[in-house]
Structures are given as C-alpha cells and as structure tokens.
Amino acid sequence: MNACQTTNRLQKLLPEGVREFDTLLNQMFGGNVVRPLASVLRNALSVWEADNTLYVEVDLPGIKREDVDITFEKGELTISAERKTHTENPVHLHNERTYGKVSRSVTLPDTVDPNTIEATLADGVLRVSIQKLPEAQPRKIEIR
C-alpha cells in the first residue's frame, strides 16, 4: 500500500475487484467520490441544561473563531461555520476532510433569556450558554 492510500476493516471484507473499482472511480473523479456522502454528515451537536443555564455545544475542529457566525432570531439559535481550504485549488493526494459551510439550528425554549447568550470556542468545540429567565428558574417558597 503506498502512502496515499488508506484502508479500513470494511474494505478488507470486500472482494479485490470492488476495491479496484473504488480506486478507478477515485482516479477518474479526483479522489473525491466519497466527499458528497461525507458532506451530508453534520458536525456533532449537544444541548443540555444545568444550574439554570442551557448549553449548546458543536464540534468545529479546524475552524477559526472569525469563520463562525451565531445568530438568534424568533426563538431559534443558528450556528454557521466555514472550513476553508489551505489554497484556492488544492491538489489532494488523499482527502477525507470536508470543506465549505455548515449550519446548525436549535429551537430554544421560551424559558431562556436571549440577552444572556455567550459563546466560547476552545479546542475545536464551540460552547454557547444561555441563562434561563428569572421567572423560569426554580425558587424556594417560604412558609409563613
């Protein structure tokens, strides 16, 4: 196997002819045959709440802070990001990474305060935090 080829366990199960066909397709189409399928995949997203705060985290490895846009409109938080190529027309020997724009939207509950939205990007993970409205937070009722 030369340095530009990769293999996985699934490929080992396929007959040799299928792998040769895969190689032929990659040669004909510049090695990007799998790319359209990969572009359907989305960046992993998690939403949870703790201590009167709602958190949204999105994996954005290799994306710079200036290439991320966060908007809030009509109860929906939208996170858009773009991974740019290193050069305008790269000649890849092998490429499994996707480039371009990705966008994820989350409908937030009415119990959050959009004025408290804060975001940080560290180690390839974007974390957005939103405080719950004071009236939506649990409160202890004193007995008289």
C-alpha positions as CSV (number, residue, x, y, z in Angstrom):
1,M,0.0,0.0,0.0
2,N,1.5,3.4,-0.9
3,A,1.4,6.4,1.3
4,C,-1.6,8.0,-0.4
5,Q,-4.0,5.0,0.1
6,T,-6.0,4.2,3.2
7,T,-7.8,1.1,4.2
8,N,-10.4,0.2,6.8
9,R,-11.9,-3.1,8.1
10,L,-14.9,-2.8,5.7
11,Q,-12.6,-2.7,2.7
12,K,-10.8,-5.8,3.8
13,L,-14.2,-7.7,3.7
14,L,-14.8,-6.6,0.0
15,P,-13.5,-8.6,-2.9
16,E,-10.4,-7.3,-4.6
17,G,-12.3,-6.3,-7.7
18,V,-14.6,-3.9,-5.7
19,R,-11.5,-2.1,-4.2
20,E,-10.0,-1.8,-7.7
21,F,-13.3,-0.3,-8.9
22,D,-13.2,2.2,-6.0
23,T,-9.6,3.1,-6.9
24,L,-10.7,3.6,-10.6
25,L,-13.5,5.9,-9.5
26,N,-11.2,7.9,-7.3
27,Q,-8.7,8.3,-10.1
28,M,-11.4,9.4,-12.6
29,F,-13.1,11.9,-10.2
30,G,-10.0,13.3,-8.4
31,G,-10.3,11.2,-5.2
32,N,-13.5,12.9,-4.1
33,V,-16.0,10.2,-4.8
34,V,-16.8,9.8,-1.1
35,R,-17.0,13.5,-0.5
36,P,-20.6,14.1,-1.4
37,L,-21.7,11.4,1.1
38,A,-19.4,13.0,3.8
39,S,-20.8,16.4,3.2
40,V,-24.3,15.1,4.3
41,L,-22.8,14.4,7.7
42,R,-23.2,17.2,10.3
43,N,-21.0,18.5,13.0
44,A,-21.9,16.8,16.3
45,L,-24.1,18.9,18.5
46,S,-25.2,18.6,22.1
47,V,-27.8,20.5,24.1
48,W,-28.3,20.2,27.8
49,E,-29.2,22.3,30.9
50,A,-27.6,22.6,34.3
51,D,-27.8,25.2,37.1
52,N,-30.4,27.4,35.3
53,T,-28.4,27.5,32.1
54,L,-29.0,25.9,28.8
55,Y,-25.8,24.8,26.9
56,V,-25.3,24.1,23.2
57,E,-22.0,22.6,22.1
58,V,-20.9,22.0,18.5
59,D,-17.7,20.3,17.3
60,L,-15.9,22.6,14.9
61,P,-12.4,21.2,14.6
62,G,-10.0,23.3,12.5
63,I,-12.4,26.2,12.2
64,K,-11.3,29.7,13.3
65,R,-13.3,32.0,15.5
66,E,-13.7,34.5,12.7
67,D,-15.3,31.8,10.5
68,V,-18.1,31.2,12.9
69,D,-21.4,33.1,13.0
70,I,-24.0,32.8,15.7
71,T,-27.5,34.4,15.4
72,F,-30.7,34.3,17.4
73,E,-34.0,35.0,15.7
74,K,-37.6,34.1,16.6
75,G,-36.6,31.6,19.2
76,E,-34.0,29.8,17.0
77,L,-30.3,29.8,17.6
78,T,-28.3,29.3,14.4
79,I,-24.6,28.4,14.3
80,S,-22.9,28.7,10.9
81,A,-19.3,27.9,10.3
82,E,-16.9,27.6,7.3
83,R,-13.8,25.4,7.0
84,K,-11.6,26.9,4.3
85,T,-9.1,25.1,2.2
86,H,-5.4,26.0,2.6
87,T,-5.1,27.0,-1.0
88,E,-7.7,28.0,-3.6
89,N,-7.3,24.9,-5.8
90,P,-5.6,22.3,-3.8
91,V,-4.3,19.1,-5.5
92,H,-5.0,16.4,-3.0
93,L,-3.1,13.1,-3.0
94,H,-5.8,11.9,-0.5
95,N,-8.6,13.8,1.2
96,E,-11.2,12.7,3.7
97,R,-11.9,16.1,5.1
98,T,-14.8,18.3,4.0
99,Y,-14.6,22.0,3.3
100,G,-17.2,24.6,3.0
101,K,-20.1,25.9,5.1
102,V,-22.1,24.1,7.7
103,S,-25.1,25.4,9.6
104,R,-27.0,24.0,12.6
105,S,-30.1,25.4,14.2
106,V,-31.7,24.8,17.5
107,T,-35.1,25.9,18.6
108,L,-34.8,27.2,22.2
109,P,-37.5,27.0,24.8
110,D,-39.3,30.2,25.9
111,T,-37.7,29.9,29.3
112,V,-34.3,31.2,28.2
113,D,-33.2,34.8,28.1
114,P,-31.7,35.6,24.7
115,N,-30.0,38.7,26.1
116,T,-27.6,36.4,28.1
117,I,-26.3,34.4,25.1
118,E,-22.5,33.9,25.4
119,A,-20.2,31.8,23.3
120,T,-16.6,30.5,23.5
121,L,-14.5,28.5,21.0
122,A,-11.8,26.3,22.5
123,D,-10.1,23.1,21.4
124,G,-12.4,22.8,18.4
125,V,-15.6,22.9,20.4
126,L,-18.0,25.9,20.3
127,R,-19.9,26.3,23.6
128,V,-22.9,28.6,23.8
129,S,-24.6,29.2,27.1
130,I,-27.9,30.9,27.7
131,Q,-29.4,31.7,31.1
132,K,-32.9,30.9,32.0
133,L,-35.3,33.8,32.6
134,P,-35.5,34.6,36.3
135,E,-39.2,33.7,36.4
136,A,-38.5,30.4,34.8
137,Q,-35.9,29.4,37.4
138,P,-36.9,27.3,40.3
139,R,-37.4,29.2,43.6
140,K,-38.0,28.2,47.1
141,I,-41.3,29.2,48.6
142,E,-41.1,30.3,52.2
143,I,-43.8,29.0,54.5
144,R,-45.3,31.6,56.9
